[in-house]
Amino acid sequence: MPIYQYDCAGCADRVEVLHRSAASMDNASCPRCGSAELTRVMSMFARARTGAQRLEEVDIEAQQAALQDGDERSFARWARRAGAEYDEALGTNYRELAEQTEAGEDPVDRFDAGHSFEHNLQHGRMRAERERQAKEGA
Ligand SMILES: [Zn+2]
């Protein structure tokens, strides 16, 4: 199921909408404020893939570059997207980090996020590769 990002004119925020059907793509509304005035944002995250494919396609340098300017708002935005896309595949908690950051808690994990993301990614890729080999060997 594709997740698309939109800039919402209603609450002036960037939001994500998970589409379960083509009809829902035609009638997208903001999950926060309900506004239908959404402008689609093209994103490096916004494609539906399997967990292993997602991990293969991650451009770690682009992700680290996205984290580099390092203010809280941009981190929260990044963590929200990374959580939606990778929490399940990587067993990470970026969604939670996004919420903590938005709540003003400024979690310490924010400062090392580029490095720990790369670390989690490498583990995730190894795990996916082992699972693939196990499946083929069976
Ligand atoms: Zn809105």
Boltz pocket constraint, residues with backbone or C-beta under 6 A from the ligand:
constraints:
  - pocket:
      binder: B
      contacts: [[A, 8], [A, 9], [A, 10], [A, 11], [A, 12], [A, 13], [A, 15], [A, 30], [A, 31], [A, 32], [A, 33], [A, 34], [A, 35]]
      max_distance: 6.0
